[in-house]
Amino acid sequence: MSLTLGQPAPGFTLPSSDGGTFALDDLRGTIVVVYFYPRDNTPGCTIEAQDFRDAVPALKKLGAIVVGISKDSITSHCKFRDKFHLTFPLLSDADGHVLEAYGAWGEKLMYGKPMVGVIRSTAIVGRDGTVLRHWPKVSVKGHAAEVVTAVAELTGQAAPEVAPAKPAKAAAAQEPAPAKQKAPAKKKARG
């Protein structure tokens, strides 16, 4: 299925990494960025999640929120969220119905071979519940910043700068621990 701009966004209620469920209809009056990704803890999905995490403050200034959706379990989502300090809900679409409704499930090329799976894509759902923008195939690099710019244009505001977050644990982990030095061996006196 393909999304058409201006059409009502397909509604959904899915389990959330924030606990309970997340229902799109409960967010009428808020702009919702819905991004679909293949799998937790994979290189491209990790970069994309971190970029959206860094974009959260800018999106908030524009009156928007972001949610990520994949087929992964809530347990997997919570581990992924905690490991990378993600500050937005990750939703589990285990049966793939929401992925299909948003055109995020289908045939794609992986390492040059056709396969069926999650198609990395993003939709912006407006305050009135309609599809305002849709990226049917996403390249990870720069995508979150592109989404911030699109939300700014749609709301008639200047796009806030997106600055990378620096979680305290991650910064500390980058510095190598000092190496322990052995005390010089004492020579035994012969005698």
Secondary structure as GFF3:
##gff-version 3
##sequence-region A 1 191
A	DSSP	beta_strand	13	15	.	.	.	ID=ss1
A	DSSP	beta_strand	21	23	.	.	.	ID=ss2
A	DSSP	three_ten_helix	24	27	.	.	.	ID=ss3
A	DSSP	beta_strand	31	36	.	.	.	ID=ss4
A	DSSP	alpha_helix	43	61	.	.	.	ID=ss5
A	DSSP	beta_strand	64	70	.	.	.	ID=ss6
A	DSSP	alpha_helix	74	84	.	.	.	ID=ss7
A	DSSP	beta_strand	90	92	.	.	.	ID=ss8
A	DSSP	alpha_helix	97	101	.	.	.	ID=ss9
A	DSSP	beta_strand	105	110	.	.	.	ID=ss10
A	DSSP	beta_strand	113	118	.	.	.	ID=ss11
A	DSSP	beta_strand	121	125	.	.	.	ID=ss12
A	DSSP	beta_strand	131	135	.	.	.	ID=ss13
A	DSSP	alpha_helix	143	155	.	.	.	ID=ss14
A	DSSP	alpha_helix	168	174	.	.	.	ID=ss15
###
